[in-house]
Amino acid sequence: MFPSADYMVQYLKEYAETLKLNIHYNREVEYSSKFNKDGLNSGENDLFILFTAGEIRKVYTCKVLIVGTGWAVVNKAGFDEQSYIWGYEDMDLDLAKYRGKNILILGKGNSAMETANHLRDVASRITVLSTQRAKLSWQTHYVGHIRAINSEFIDLYQLKSLNIIAQRDFNNITIVKNSANGKIEIKDHLDNEIVPYNQFDIAIRCTGFTWDSTIYGKRIAPGNSLKNSGKFPKIGDDFTSRTPEFYIIGTIAHSLDFGKSAGGFIHGYRYTDKVVHNIMEQRYHGVLWPSTEMPVHRMETYMLKRLSEMAGPYQMFSFLGDVFVIDKSTGTARHFPEYPLKLIHRFSEITGYKLSQSHSLIVLNLEYGKNFGGPGFDVLVNTPSEFTEDAHLDDLIHPVWYYYESIPTESDMRLLEMEPKEHLPVPDDIYIFASNVLTEWILQLPHSLQLRRFLEKITDNDLRSMTIKSCFTSLLTHTQIPNGCHRYVIDSGVSMATI
């Protein structure tokens, strides 16, 4: 369930060797900017320029720049000048150093809880102090909040009375060292008592990480995202920053879905990085977004199968979805997997497929209910809805089909920004499945039949699956036959024009 990080390093090493990737290792970029090789201030001949530091100093230039540096800088949360505060990033792991000590841990996220769990069996007492309340991932369904594997210290705090979890705004405190006895103390600017036993032998800062903003010149500096306390660079929904040729990927692109889905972690950004690849393939090489075409009467079976295997929209729920474009003039549909929902109004530009008035869209999204949970919310009492008619009240993850007669507009997307709990603009029609704890939507009545009726409604077609016998019976007794019979009729040599 939680493999060693060494496996990831080995995998990437073998991946690079197998594909013979041109990777320059041990290069530290100290500065990057943009210049025009023709001597102009700006223009189509602009190039990015990067300077590396260290023993191997080199200059690189490129037309397109992709940055995926991760959280490369320690967030010291104002405790950067106290040498007696250790950092999570370089703390000594030797338990003997902590035996019998009274320890203060600054922070209350996964790194703080991981540290507390590591020291709990040897420390005399551990106090965890942070600005914000503890947020548990099983309550918020955000994988960046405290995971169960790191929450054992909370159990000790609640049930054993051996440790302390406290909350105080870091702007209102100072961590000082008592010159008389060498102990570390918390000084509150308002003279309030924060914790009892305010005498610590060791203080460890576990306040997370942030992006490195120091390596960019003024012409390309992304600036901080206005969201998430500036932990991420400012980027657009197409992963570009400042210019269309400057892409930001991986963990530091997590501002787009922070606190929601898994874009800040490898099981999430492996899908968003593929999105950037598809965007660039179309933008620079004219390669169309990967898609699959099918007759309309095959959509029901195809969609239900897709629901069982759509890993990207599951990990990046309400951020990536599947788009089905229906061409009513040809009776066909085309499936575009793992498309960024916030770019639905730019569908033709991003995918390379030009749509006409005969095209309509279905967007398949996996989403949680508007009242799924949050800090302090008891999610274990949330049970799946048993009936399709109650599906809109379901708080657990479930599929939702949004139908649009035409592509949503930019103004539709601006209106969406005013509704933070909504994932897509108001559709022309919608269908919702009730949740399933195993994420298996394979039953005949609540899933297959209901989905077919929804598709029949929006396509104005009879989409029943038909046998050869029933098709020819229908051919002899009706003026119109179901779409599922067309193939049988054509294979028999009968012209569809005569029906």
C-alpha positions in Angstrom: 0.0 0.0 0.0 2.8 2.4 0.8 6.0 1.2 -1.0 9.4 2.6 -0.4 10.4 5.7 -2.3 13.5 3.9 -3.5 11.3 1.9 -5.9 10.3 5.1 -7.6 13.9 6.2 -8.0 14.7 2.8 -9.5 11.7 2.9 -11.9 12.6 6.4 -13.2 16.3 5.2 -13.7 15.2 2.2 -15.7 12.6 4.3 -17.6 15.3 6.8 -18.7 17.7 4.1 -19.7 15.2 2.1 -21.7 14.0 5.1 -23.7 17.5 6.6 -23.9 16.3 10.0 -22.7 18.6 13.0 -23.1 18.7 14.0 -19.4 21.4 16.3 -18.0 21.8 15.3 -14.3 23.4 17.4 -11.5 22.4 20.7 -13.1 21.2 23.5 -10.7 19.4 26.3 -12.5 20.2 29.5 -10.8 18.5 32.0 -13.2 16.1 31.9 -16.1 14.6 34.5 -18.4 13.7 35.3 -21.9 15.4 37.2 -24.7 14.9 37.9 -28.4 17.7 36.5 -30.6 17.1 39.3 -33.1 17.7 42.0 -30.6 14.1 43.0 -30.2 12.2 43.5 -27.0 9.8 40.7 -27.8 8.5 38.7 -30.7 8.0 35.3 -32.2 11.8 34.6 -32.0 11.9 34.9 -28.3 13.9 32.2 -26.5 14.1 31.1 -22.9 17.6 31.2 -21.5 18.7 29.2 -18.4 22.0 29.5 -16.5 23.2 26.7 -14.3 25.3 27.0 -11.1 27.8 24.7 -9.5 30.9 22.9 -10.9 29.2 22.4 -14.3 28.2 25.9 -15.4 26.3 26.0 -18.7 23.8 28.0 -20.6 20.7 26.5 -22.2 18.2 28.1 -24.6 14.8 26.8 -25.7 11.6 27.8 -27.4 9.3 26.1 -24.9 10.1 25.8 -21.2 8.5 23.1 -18.9 9.1 23.5 -15.2 8.4 20.6 -12.8 10.8 21.4 -9.9 8.4 20.4 -7.2 8.4 21.9 -3.7 12.1 22.7 -3.7 12.2 25.2 -0.8 11.5 24.7 2.9 8.7 26.8 4.3 10.2 28.0 7.5 7.0 29.8 8.6 9.0 32.7 10.2 11.3 30.4 12.2 14.3 30.7 9.9 16.7 32.6 12.2 16.6 30.4 15.3 19.5 28.0 15.0 18.1 25.9 17.9 15.0 24.9 15.9 15.7 21.8 13.8 14.1 21.3 10.4 12.2 18.3 9.4 14.3 18.2 6.2 17.5 17.6 8.1 16.6 16.4 11.6 18.7 13.5 13.1 16.7 10.2 12.9 18.8 8.6 15.7 16.2 7.9 18.4 18.9 8.0 21.1 19.1 11.7 20.7 15.5 12.1 21.7 15.2 9.7 24.6 13.6 11.2 27.7 13.3 14.6 26.0 10.4 17.1 26.1 9.9 17.9 22.4 8.1 20.7 20.6 6.9 20.1 17.0 5.8 23.1 15.0 3.2 22.1 12.3 0.2 19.8 12.2 0.3 18.1 8.8 1.6 14.7 7.6 5.3 15.6 8.2 4.6 16.7 11.8 2.5 13.6 12.6 5.1 11.4 10.9 7.8 13.0 13.1 5.7 12.6 16.3 5.0 8.9 15.5 8.7 8.4 15.0 9.6 9.9 18.4 6.7 8.8 20.5 8.3 5.6 22.0 11.4 7.4 23.3 10.3 11.0 24.1 9.2 12.0 27.5 6.5 14.3 26.1 5.6 15.6 22.7 3.7 18.9 22.0 2.4 19.5 18.5 1.7 23.2 17.8 0.3 24.8 14.6 -1.7 27.7 13.3 -4.5 25.6 11.9 -6.6 22.8 13.2 -5.7 19.2 12.2 -7.4 18.1 9.0 -7.9 14.4 8.5 -7.9 13.0 5.0 -10.8 10.6 5.6 -13.0 13.5 6.6 -12.0 15.9 3.8 -11.2 13.3 1.1 -8.0 15.3 0.3 -4.9 13.1 0.2 -2.7 16.0 1.3 -4.4 16.1 4.8 -3.3 13.8 7.6 -3.4 10.2 6.4 -4.5 7.4 8.7 -1.0 5.9 8.6 0.3 9.1 10.2 -2.6 9.6 12.7 -1.5 7.3 15.5 -0.2 10.2 17.5 -3.7 11.7 17.6 -4.9 8.5 19.2 -2.3 8.8 21.9 -3.3 12.5 22.5 -6.9 11.6 22.8 -6.7 8.4 24.8 -3.4 8.3 26.7 -2.9 11.9 28.0 0.8 11.7 27.4 1.1 14.3 24.6 -0.4 17.6 23.6 -1.9 19.0 20.4 -2.4 22.8 20.5 -3.2 25.6 18.2 -1.9 29.2 18.0 -1.3 31.7 15.2 2.5 31.6 14.5 2.4 35.3 13.9 1.6 35.8 17.6 4.3 33.7 19.1 8.1 33.6 19.3 10.3 30.6 20.0 13.1 31.6 22.4 15.9 29.8 24.2 16.2 30.5 27.9 19.8 31.5 28.5 19.6 30.4 32.2 18.7 26.8 31.7 19.1 26.3 28.0 15.4 25.2 27.6 13.3 26.3 24.6 10.2 28.2 25.4 7.1 29.6 23.6 6.5 33.3 24.2 3.0 34.5 23.3 2.8 38.1 22.3 -0.6 38.4 24.1 0.7 36.8 27.3 -1.7 33.9 27.0 -0.7 30.4 28.3 -0.4 28.2 25.2 0.6 24.9 26.7 1.6 23.6 30.2 5.2 22.5 30.7 6.5 25.3 28.5 10.0 24.0 28.7 11.4 22.0 25.8 14.6 20.3 25.1 14.2 20.1 21.4 12.1 22.0 18.8 11.5 20.6 15.3 10.0 22.7 12.5 7.6 20.6 10.3 5.9 23.4 8.4 6.0 22.0 4.9 7.6 23.2 1.6 6.9 25.7 -1.1 8.1 26.4 -4.7 11.3 28.2 -5.6 10.5 31.6 -7.0 14.1 32.9 -7.0 15.3 31.3 -10.2 13.1 33.4 -12.6 13.9 36.8 -14.1 11.3 39.5 -14.3 10.2 38.7 -17.9 9.0 35.2 -16.9 8.5 35.2 -13.1 5.1 33.5 -12.6 4.4 35.2 -9.3 2.5 33.5 -6.4 -0.9 32.1 -6.8 -3.4 34.2 -4.9 -4.7 30.9 -3.5 -3.1 28.5 -1.0 -0.9 31.1 0.8 1.5 31.5 -2.1 2.7 27.9 -1.9 2.4 27.6 -5.7 3.2 29.7 -8.8 0.3 31.4 -10.6 -0.7 29.4 -13.7 -3.7 29.2 -16.0 -6.0 26.3 -16.5 -4.0 25.1 -19.5 -0.9 24.9 -17.2 0.9 27.9 -18.8 2.3 30.9 -16.9 3.0 34.4 -18.3 3.4 33.2 -21.9 1.9 30.3 -23.9 5.4 28.7 -24.2 6.0 28.5 -20.4 4.4 25.4 -18.8 4.3 24.4 -15.1 3.7 20.7 -14.3 3.8 18.2 -11.4 3.4 19.2 -7.8 3.8 22.9 -8.3 0.8 22.9 -10.7 -1.4 21.7 -7.7 -2.9 25.2 -7.2 -5.4 24.2 -9.9 -6.9 21.5 -7.6 -5.4 22.1 -4.2 -7.4 20.8 -1.3 -9.6 18.7 -3.6 -8.1 16.0 -5.9 -4.6 14.5 -6.1 -2.7 16.8 -8.5 0.0 17.5 -6.0 1.0 13.8 -5.7 2.3 11.3 -8.2 -1.0 9.3 -8.5 -2.6 12.6 -9.6 0.0 14.5 -11.6 0.9 11.5 -13.7 -2.5 12.2 -15.3 -2.2 16.0 -15.4 1.2 15.7 -17.0 -0.3 13.6 -19.7 -2.9 16.4 -20.2 0.0 18.9 -20.8 1.5 16.4 -23.2 -1.7 16.2 -25.2 -2.1 20.0 -25.2 1.5 20.5 -26.5 1.1 17.8 -29.1 -1.9 19.7 -30.6 -0.4 23.2 -30.1 3.0 22.5 -31.6 2.6 19.4 -33.8 -1.1 19.4 -34.9 -1.7 16.0 -33.3 -5.3 15.6 -32.3 -6.3 14.7 -28.8 -6.5 10.9 -28.4 -10.1 9.7 -29.1 -12.2 6.7 -30.0 -15.1 6.8 -32.4 -18.2 4.6 -32.1 -21.8 4.4 -33.3 -24.3 6.0 -31.0 -26.0 2.7 -30.2 -22.7 1.5 -28.7 -22.3 4.3 -26.3 -24.2 2.7 -23.4 -21.9 -0.4 -23.3 -18.8 1.7 -23.9 -19.6 4.2 -21.1 -20.3 1.5 -18.5 -17.0 -0.3 -19.4 -15.2 3.1 -19.2 -16.6 3.7 -15.7 -14.9 0.6 -14.5 -11.4 1.7 -15.7 -11.2 5.5 -15.8 -8.3 5.9 -13.4 -7.5 9.5 -14.3 -10.9 11.0 -13.6 -11.1 8.8 -10.4 -7.8 10.2 -9.0 -8.5 13.7 -10.4 -12.2 13.8 -9.7 -14.0 17.0 -10.7 -10.8 18.1 -12.4 -10.5 15.6 -15.3 -13.5 14.1 -17.0 -14.4 12.2 -20.1 -16.0 14.0 -23.0 -18.3 12.4 -25.6 -19.0 14.4 -28.7 -22.2 13.2 -30.5 -22.5 13.9 -34.3 -26.2 13.7 -35.0 -25.7 14.0 -38.7 -23.7 10.7 -38.8 -25.1 8.9 -35.8 -21.6 8.5 -34.3 -19.9 9.6 -31.1 -16.3 10.2 -30.3 -14.8 9.7 -26.8 -12.1 12.1 -25.5 -10.6 10.7 -22.2 -9.2 12.6 -19.3 -10.0 16.1 -20.5 -9.6 19.1 -18.1 -13.0 20.3 -17.2 -12.0 23.9 -16.7 -11.1 24.0 -20.4 -14.4 22.7 -21.7 -15.1 26.1 -23.4 -11.8 25.8 -25.3 -12.5 22.2 -26.5 -11.9 22.8 -30.2 -8.7 24.7 -29.6 -7.3 22.2 -27.1 -8.2 19.0 -28.9 -7.9 20.1 -32.6 -11.5 18.9 -33.4 -13.7 21.5 -35.0 -17.3 21.1 -33.9 -20.4 22.2 -35.9 -24.0 22.8 -35.1 -24.7 19.1 -35.5 -22.4 18.3 -32.6 -23.5 18.0 -28.9 -21.5 17.0 -25.9 -21.7 14.7 -22.9 -19.2 15.3 -20.1 -18.8 12.4 -17.7 -17.5 13.5 -14.3 -16.9 11.6 -11.0 -17.8 13.9 -8.1 -18.6 14.0 -4.5 -21.8 15.5 -3.1 -21.8 19.1 -2.1 -22.0 18.1 1.6 -19.5 15.2 1.5 -17.5 16.2 4.5 -14.8 18.4 6.0 -12.9 18.9 9.3 -14.9 17.4 12.1 -17.4 15.7 9.8 -18.4 12.1 10.5 -18.1 10.6 7.0 -18.7 7.0 8.3 -22.4 7.7 8.6 -22.6 8.6 4.9 -24.2 5.6 3.2 -24.7 5.3 -0.5 -28.1 6.2 -1.9 -30.1 3.0 -2.7 -32.3 4.5 -5.4 -31.4 6.4 -8.6 -34.0 9.1 -7.8 -32.1 10.0 -4.7 -28.7 10.1 -6.5 -28.5 13.9 -6.5 -28.4 13.7 -2.7 -25.5 11.3 -2.6 -22.4 12.6 -0.9 -20.0 9.7 -1.9 -18.2 9.7 -5.2 -20.6 8.9 -8.1 -20.8 9.5 -11.9 -22.6 12.5 -13.3 -23.4 13.0 -17.0 -23.7 16.6 -18.2 -25.3 17.1 -21.6 -24.7 20.2 -23.7 -26.4 21.0 -27.0 -23.4 23.2 -27.7 -20.0 23.9 -26.1 -20.2 26.1 -22.9 -18.9 29.6 -23.5 -16.2 31.6 -21.7 -19.0 33.6 -20.0 -20.5 30.3 -18.8 -17.1 29.5 -17.2 -16.9 33.0 -15.5 -20.3 32.4 -14.0 -19.1 29.0 -12.7 -16.4 30.8 -10.7 -19.1 32.3 -8.6 -20.3 28.8 -7.6 -17.4 27.1 -5.9 -19.3 23.9 -5.2 -20.3 23.5 -8.9 -17.9 21.6 -11.3 -19.4 22.5 -14.7 -21.7 25.1 -16.1 -25.5 24.5 -16.0 -26.2 21.7 -18.6 -29.1 21.3 -20.9 -29.7 17.9 -19.3 -28.1 15.8 -16.6 -28.1 12.3 -15.3 -26.7 11.0 -12.0 -25.8 7.6 -10.9 -26.1 6.7 -7.2 -22.7 5.9 -5.6 -21.3 2.5 -5.2 -18.8 1.7 -2.5 -16.8 -0.5 -4.9 -17.2 2.0 -7.8 -18.8 -0.7 -9.9 -21.8 0.5 -11.9 -22.7 -2.7 -13.7 -26.3 -3.6 -12.7 -29.0 -3.8 -15.3 -31.9 -1.8 -13.9 -30.2 1.1 -12.0 -27.3 1.5 -14.4 -27.5 0.0 -17.9 -31.2 0.6 -18.5 -31.3 4.1 -17.0 -28.2 5.2 -18.9 -29.7 3.9 -22.1 -32.9 5.9 -21.5 -30.9 9.0 -20.9 -28.9 8.5 -24.1 -32.1 7.8 -26.0 -33.6 11.0 -24.7 -30.8 13.3 -25.8 -30.1 11.6 -29.1 -33.8 11.0 -30.0 -32.9 7.4 -31.0 -34.0 3.9 -30.1 -30.7 2.5 -28.6 -31.9 -1.0 -27.6 -29.5 -3.9 -28.2 -31.3 -6.1 -30.7 -30.9 -9.7 -31.9 -31.0 -10.5 -35.6 -34.5 -12.0 -35.2 -35.9 -9.0 -33.4 -34.4 -6.7 -36.0 -36.0 -8.4 -39.0 -39.3 -8.6 -37.1 -39.0 -4.8 -36.5 -38.1 -4.3 -40.2 -41.3 -6.1 -41.3 -43.6 -4.4 -38.9 -42.3 -0.8 -38.4 -41.5 2.1 -40.5 -38.4 2.9 -38.4 -35.9 0.4 -36.8 -33.6 0.8 -33.8 -30.1 2.0 -34.5 -28.8 -1.3 -33.2 -30.4 -3.0 -36.2 -28.7 -0.9 -38.9 -25.7 -3.2 -39.1 -27.8 -6.3 -39.5 -29.9 -4.8 -42.2 -26.8 -3.5 -44.2 -25.1 -6.9 -43.8 -28.2 -8.6 -45.3 -27.9 -6.5 -48.4 -31.0 -4.3 -47.8 -30.4 -0.6 -48.6 -31.1 1.7 -45.6 -32.5 4.2 -48.1 -35.4 1.9 -48.8 -36.5 1.7 -45.1 
